Amino acid sequence: MICLAILATLFMALQNGGRASVHTPFQNNLTPQEKRGRQIYMQGTSSSGREILAYLGDASLEVPGSAMPCSNCHGLNGEGKPEGGVIPTNLTWEYLTKPYGVTHPSGRKHPPYTERALELALTRGLDPAGNKLMNVMPRYQMSREDMADLIAYLKRLGLDRDPGVADDHLTIGILIPVRGDLAGIGQAVKAVTTAFFDEVNSQGGIYNRRVELKFVETAATPAATSANVKSFIQDEHIFAMTSAFTAGADKEIAALMAELEVPLVGPLTLFPQVGHPLNRQVFYLLSGIDEQSRALVNFASQKFPDKKAGALIVHPEGELAAGAVGAIKDQCQKNSCGSLETFSYRRADFNAPALARELSQKSKNVVFFLGKGDEALALMREADKLRWSPLLYLPGAAIGKEMFDAPLSFNQKIFLSFPTSPAAQTAEGIESFRALAAKYKLPADHPATQLSAYSAAKILVEGLKRVGKEVSREKLIAVLEGLYEYGTGLMPAVTYGPNRRIGAMGAYVVTIDLEKKQFAPVSSWVKTN
């Protein structure tokens, strides 16, 4: 399988744990109050969790503020987006506070806005002259603190430009490992992303902006990696990131992207951070271990010889396996898999003979195993001695070539999930990548890593193109949320949404032909959403 190498390398990382140019920043950092106000303007929600309501029309239809954020009609820059014959007012502070007042296309006139007048417009639908605003303009109910935050941000609206955005370039950051066993992965990511964006730049860039790539190194600990990335984003004025190697520091990097409000497209990891509340900034390409485990359950549910007999879940102790265990239990409940029994073991004390004896006495023929490949192999060898050969389901990330040495009693009884496969590739996608590789003499090693990094960069560029000339982080996030079945030609098509941050939710399932010592596909794309 094309993804086996990268998944195995990422799993290993999780188990084991040029001169930069300087640019003048293009954005004065927003104050905490202005940041809170921007959330209200952009999303219609309060960072405090307080309720914001919007009332529409003469009937005062009540809806959540999140259904009618200011940016929907007035745009991310506040200048208004004419639609359906309606021309929303320009909300930039410079326009609202013109000393000679404002005359609207409808003929309505009023003196300049003050903070109090703006509050009355937002809450009562009246302009500074006491004229009623259009019915399409909602009236909002929010706390005084939230109103003060919103008005503070409106004073910055139109002047708020994200870091890394210049008239002639965009600055994109990439996190890579450069030392130890993972250095080759880092070199591969750097080579393919540099080639990809060089090609983009040779064709005029993105709306005549060239893409400037900046690279930052992973460190020995997740905390140190996060500190490196934070300084990097702030010092180099990074607009967005892509193809970042976050394996082992997933929680820290995801939290940092949220804190600094930096979009990240296509991090290389087996553990996407998609809990609640949703991290708006990070867009994952493929399913991680948890979603792959769900796909295995969906596939296995069709193959259980007797669903009522249930299944066993065998896993090492620790946080990494906990999510997958929970995903299997949840998906089994949805699929009525029957009773489940869970067995955990300490890696340092792994005892295959004892575990095989205990499991074989449970009279279950289905086992979900979440350990490493050598542990699975040892367990199968001991099970074979006991004449017990259950159907074995494993996420493919932990598995290497050792599985081809499993006892023949497990022939075509081992099922592995992979988030992508050659079946997802198109002739056009393969040819496009091969042409880039030949032109820029890309290295031959780590091909799966290169395909993932290439796909992430392609999705980022597609998002930036759809944003248009007036680029911003918020616009990029909004556009990416609208991607539907977008294909890179090298992996399953991706779909994002306001509540979805894994582009391709599902997996392919393969078995192992132990006689021929090769993988054999046994499913098409198995969805988990």
GIVEN-V480645 format. One record per residue. N is the residue number from 1. SS is DSSP state (helix for helix, strand for strand, loop for the rest). OMEGA is omega in degrees with one decimal (NA if undefined). Layout:
N & SS & OMEGA
N & SS & OMEGA
//
This chain:
1 & loop & -174.2
2 & loop & -175.5
3 & loop & -174.6
4 & helix & -176.3
5 & helix & -177.3
6 & helix & -179.9
7 & helix & 178.9
8 & helix & -179.7
9 & helix & 177.8
10 & helix & 179.3
11 & helix & 178.0
12 & helix & -179.5
13 & helix & -178.9
14 & helix & -179.8
15 & helix & -174.7
16 & loop & 178.1
17 & loop & NA
18 & loop & -179.8
19 & loop & -178.9
20 & loop & 175.6
21 & loop & -176.8
22 & loop & 179.3
23 & loop & 173.0
24 & loop & -178.7
25 & loop & -177.5
26 & loop & -179.2
27 & loop & 167.7
28 & loop & -177.0
29 & loop & 176.7
30 & loop & 173.8
31 & loop & 176.1
32 & helix & 178.7
33 & helix & 179.7
34 & helix & 176.7
35 & helix & 177.6
36 & helix & 178.4
37 & helix & 178.5
38 & helix & 177.7
39 & helix & 178.7
40 & helix & -178.8
41 & helix & -174.1
42 & helix & -169.8
43 & helix & -179.0
44 & loop & 179.8
45 & loop & 179.5
46 & loop & 178.4
47 & loop & 179.0
48 & loop & -175.6
49 & loop & 178.3
50 & loop & -175.8
51 & loop & 171.3
52 & loop & -178.5
53 & strand & 176.2
54 & strand & 180.0
55 & strand & -172.7
56 & strand & 171.1
57 & loop & -178.7
58 & loop & -179.5
59 & loop & 179.3
60 & loop & 176.3
61 & strand & -176.0
62 & strand & 175.6
63 & strand & 175.4
64 & strand & 177.5
65 & helix & -179.6
66 & helix & 177.8
67 & helix & -178.1
68 & loop & 178.0
69 & loop & -177.6
70 & helix & -174.2
71 & helix & 179.9
72 & helix & -176.7
73 & helix & -174.0
74 & helix & 176.6
75 & loop & -178.3
76 & loop & 178.3
77 & loop & 176.0
78 & loop & -174.0
79 & loop & 175.8
80 & loop & 178.7
81 & loop & 179.4
82 & loop & -178.3
83 & strand & 176.9
84 & loop & 179.9
85 & loop & 178.8
86 & strand & 179.4
87 & loop & -179.7
88 & loop & 179.5
89 & loop & 170.8
90 & loop & -175.6
91 & loop & 178.2
92 & loop & -174.9
93 & helix & 178.8
94 & helix & -179.3
95 & helix & -176.6
96 & helix & -173.3
97 & loop & 175.2
98 & loop & -173.7
99 & loop & -178.5
100 & loop & 176.7
101 & loop & -174.6
102 & strand & 171.4
103 & strand & -176.1
104 & loop & 178.5
105 & loop & 179.6
106 & loop & -177.3
107 & loop & 178.9
108 & loop & -178.8
109 & strand & 174.7
110 & strand & 177.5
111 & loop & -179.4
112 & loop & 174.8
113 & loop & 165.8
114 & loop & 177.8
115 & helix & -179.8
116 & helix & 179.8
117 & helix & 179.7
118 & helix & 176.9
119 & helix & 178.6
120 & helix & 178.0
121 & helix & -176.8
122 & helix & -174.6
123 & helix & -176.0
124 & helix & 178.5
125 & loop & -179.8
126 & strand & 176.3
127 & loop & -176.4
128 & loop & 177.8
129 & loop & -178.6
130 & loop & 177.5
131 & loop & 178.4
132 & strand & 177.3
133 & loop & -179.9
134 & loop & -179.1
135 & loop & -178.9
136 & loop & 177.4
137 & loop & -179.9
138 & loop & 170.2
139 & strand & -170.7
140 & strand & 172.9
141 & strand & 179.3
142 & loop & -179.0
143 & loop & 177.8
144 & helix & 179.7
145 & helix & 179.7
146 & helix & 178.0
147 & helix & 178.6
148 & helix & 178.3
149 & helix & -179.0
150 & helix & -179.3
151 & helix & 177.1
152 & helix & 179.1
153 & helix & -180.0
154 & helix & 177.3
155 & loop & 178.5
156 & loop & -176.1
157 & loop & -178.3
158 & loop & 178.1
159 & loop & -174.2
160 & loop & -180.0
161 & loop & -176.3
162 & loop & 174.8
163 & loop & 175.1
164 & loop & 179.5
165 & strand & 175.1
166 & loop & -179.5
167 & loop & -174.8
168 & loop & 178.5
169 & strand & 170.9
170 & strand & -179.7
171 & strand & -177.6
172 & strand & -178.1
173 & strand & 179.0
174 & strand & 179.4
175 & strand & -177.6
176 & strand & 170.2
177 & loop & -177.8
178 & loop & -177.5
179 & loop & 174.4
180 & helix & -174.8
181 & helix & -176.0
182 & helix & -178.1
183 & helix & 179.1
184 & helix & 175.8
185 & helix & -179.6
186 & helix & 179.1
187 & helix & 179.7
188 & helix & 178.7
189 & helix & -179.4
190 & helix & -178.2
191 & helix & -174.2
192 & helix & 179.3
193 & helix & 176.0
194 & helix & 179.0
195 & helix & -177.4
196 & helix & -176.8
197 & helix & 171.1
198 & helix & 178.7
199 & helix & 176.4
200 & helix & -179.4
201 & helix & -179.7
202 & helix & 179.6
203 & loop & 176.3
204 & loop & 179.4
205 & loop & 179.8
206 & strand & -173.9
207 & loop & 177.5
208 & loop & 170.5
209 & strand & 174.3
210 & strand & 178.2
211 & strand & 175.4
212 & strand & 178.2
213 & strand & 174.0
214 & strand & -177.3
215 & strand & 177.0
216 & strand & -174.2
217 & strand & 168.2
218 & loop & -179.1
219 & loop & -173.2
220 & loop & -178.5
221 & loop & 176.6
222 & helix & -179.2
223 & helix & 179.7
224 & helix & 176.7
225 & helix & 178.9
226 & helix & 178.9
227 & helix & 176.6
228 & helix & -176.1
229 & helix & 180.0
230 & helix & 177.7
231 & helix & 179.9
232 & helix & -179.0
233 & helix & -177.1
234 & helix & -176.9
235 & helix & -176.6
236 & helix & 178.0
237 & loop & -176.4
238 & loop & 178.6
239 & loop & -179.2
240 & strand & 178.0
241 & strand & 177.5
242 & strand & 172.6
243 & loop & -176.5
244 & loop & 176.5
245 & strand & -175.6
246 & loop & -176.9
247 & loop & -178.8
248 & loop & 179.2
249 & loop & -173.1
250 & helix & -177.9
251 & helix & -176.9
252 & helix & -177.7
253 & helix & 177.7
254 & helix & 178.6
255 & helix & 179.8
256 & helix & 178.7
257 & helix & 177.6
258 & helix & -179.0
259 & helix & -176.4
260 & helix & 177.9
261 & loop & -179.0
262 & loop & 176.8
263 & strand & 176.1
264 & strand & -177.6
265 & strand & 171.3
266 & loop & 174.6
267 & loop & 179.0
268 & strand & -175.6
269 & loop & 173.6
270 & loop & -175.2
271 & loop & 175.7
272 & loop & 179.7
273 & loop & -173.4
274 & loop & 178.5
275 & loop & -179.8
276 & loop & 0.2
277 & loop & -177.0
278 & loop & 173.4
279 & loop & -173.6
280 & loop & -169.3
281 & loop & -169.2
282 & strand & -179.9
283 & strand & -179.4
284 & strand & 179.0
285 & strand & -167.6
286 & strand & 177.4
287 & loop & 173.3
288 & loop & -177.1
289 & helix & -176.4
290 & helix & -179.1
291 & helix & 176.2
292 & helix & 177.6
293 & helix & 176.5
294 & helix & 178.8
295 & helix & 177.1
296 & helix & 178.7
297 & helix & 179.8
298 & helix & 178.4
299 & helix & -177.0
300 & helix & -178.5
301 & helix & 178.7
302 & loop & -174.2
303 & loop & 179.5
304 & loop & 176.7
305 & loop & 178.0
306 & loop & -176.2
307 & loop & -177.7
308 & loop & -179.5
309 & strand & 177.0
310 & loop & -174.8
311 & strand & 175.7
312 & strand & 172.3
313 & strand & -177.5
314 & strand & -173.7
315 & strand & 173.6
316 & strand & 175.0
317 & loop & 175.7
318 & loop & -174.3
319 & helix & -175.0
320 & helix & -178.0
321 & helix & -173.1
322 & helix & -179.0
323 & helix & -179.8
324 & helix & 177.2
325 & helix & 178.7
326 & helix & 179.7
327 & helix & 179.7
328 & helix & -179.7
329 & helix & -179.0
330 & helix & -178.2
331 & helix & 177.0
332 & helix & 177.9
333 & helix & 179.0
334 & helix & -175.6
335 & helix & 179.6
336 & loop & -176.5
337 & loop & -175.1
338 & strand & -175.7
339 & loop & 178.6
340 & strand & 172.4
341 & strand & -175.4
342 & strand & 178.3
343 & strand & 178.2
344 & strand & 178.0
345 & strand & 174.7
346 & loop & -176.2
347 & helix & -177.6
348 & helix & -176.7
349 & helix & -175.8
350 & loop & -176.7
351 & loop & -175.2
352 & helix & -179.6
353 & helix & -178.6
354 & helix & -178.9
355 & helix & 179.6
356 & helix & 179.3
357 & helix & -177.3
358 & helix & -177.3
359 & helix & -176.5
360 & helix & -179.1
361 & loop & -176.4
362 & loop & 176.8
363 & loop & 176.1
364 & loop & -174.5
365 & loop & 180.0
366 & strand & -179.8
367 & strand & 169.1
368 & strand & -175.3
369 & strand & -174.1
370 & loop & 178.9
371 & loop & -179.4
372 & loop & -176.8
373 & helix & -178.5
374 & helix & 177.1
375 & helix & 177.8
376 & helix & -179.8
377 & helix & 179.1
378 & helix & 179.7
379 & helix & -179.8
380 & helix & 179.6
381 & helix & 178.2
382 & helix & 178.1
383 & helix & 179.5
384 & helix & 178.2
385 & helix & -179.1
386 & loop & -177.3
387 & loop & 177.2
388 & loop & -178.3
389 & loop & -178.8
390 & loop & 169.3
391 & strand & -174.0
392 & strand & -178.2
393 & strand & -176.3
394 & strand & 167.2
395 & strand & -173.5
396 & helix & -174.2
397 & helix & -173.3
398 & helix & -168.0
399 & loop & 175.8
400 & loop & -175.8
401 & helix & -179.8
402 & helix & -177.3
403 & helix & 177.9
404 & helix & 179.9
405 & helix & 179.4
406 & loop & 178.5
407 & loop & -178.4
408 & helix & 177.1
409 & helix & 177.6
410 & helix & -179.5
411 & loop & -179.2
412 & loop & 172.5
413 & loop & 178.7
414 & strand & -177.7
415 & strand & -177.1
416 & strand & 176.2
417 & strand & 176.4
418 & strand & -176.5
419 & loop & 176.6
420 & loop & 179.8
421 & loop & 176.9
422 & helix & 179.3
423 & helix & -179.0
424 & helix & -175.5
425 & loop & 176.5
426 & loop & 179.0
427 & helix & 179.9
428 & helix & -179.9
429 & helix & 179.4
430 & helix & -178.6
431 & helix & 179.6
432 & helix & 179.6
433 & helix & 179.4
434 & helix & 178.7
435 & helix & 177.9
436 & helix & -179.0
437 & helix & -179.5
438 & helix & -176.8
439 & helix & -174.8
440 & helix & 175.9
441 & loop & 179.1
442 & loop & 179.1
443 & loop & -177.8
444 & loop & -176.1
445 & loop & -179.8
446 & loop & -177.7
447 & helix & -179.1
448 & helix & 176.6
449 & helix & 179.9
450 & helix & 179.9
451 & helix & 178.7
452 & helix & 179.7
453 & helix & 177.8
454 & helix & -179.2
455 & helix & 179.0
456 & helix & 179.7
457 & helix & 179.9
458 & helix & 177.9
459 & helix & 177.5
460 & helix & -179.1
461 & helix & 177.4
462 & helix & 177.8
463 & helix & -179.7
464 & helix & 177.9
465 & helix & -179.8
466 & helix & 177.5
467 & helix & -177.8
468 & loop & -174.7
469 & loop & -178.0
470 & loop & -171.9
471 & loop & 173.7
472 & loop & 178.0
473 & helix & -179.2
474 & helix & 177.8
475 & helix & 179.7
476 & helix & 178.8
477 & helix & -179.7
478 & helix & -179.7
479 & helix & 179.5
480 & helix & 177.8
481 & helix & -179.7
482 & loop & 179.2
483 & loop & -179.4
484 & loop & 178.2
485 & loop & 178.3
486 & strand & -177.2
487 & loop & 173.1
488 & loop & -177.7
489 & loop & -176.7
490 & loop & -178.2
491 & loop & 177.7
492 & loop & 179.1
493 & loop & -176.6
494 & strand & 174.6
495 & loop & 175.0
496 & loop & 176.8
497 & strand & -179.7
498 & loop & -179.7
499 & loop & -178.3
500 & strand & -178.1
501 & loop & 170.5
502 & strand & -172.2
503 & strand & -178.9
504 & strand & -173.7
505 & loop & -179.2
506 & strand & -178.2
507 & strand & 168.4
508 & strand & 178.4
509 & strand & 176.7
510 & strand & 171.8
511 & strand & 179.5
512 & strand & 172.4
513 & strand & -174.0
514 & loop & 177.6
515 & loop & 179.7
516 & loop & -178.0
517 & loop & 178.6
518 & strand & 176.4
519 & strand & 176.6
520 & strand & 179.1
521 & strand & 178.0
522 & loop & 179.3
523 & loop & 164.7
524 & loop & -179.2
525 & loop & 179.0
526 & strand & -177.6
527 & strand & 176.0
528 & loop & -178.3
529 & loop & NA
//
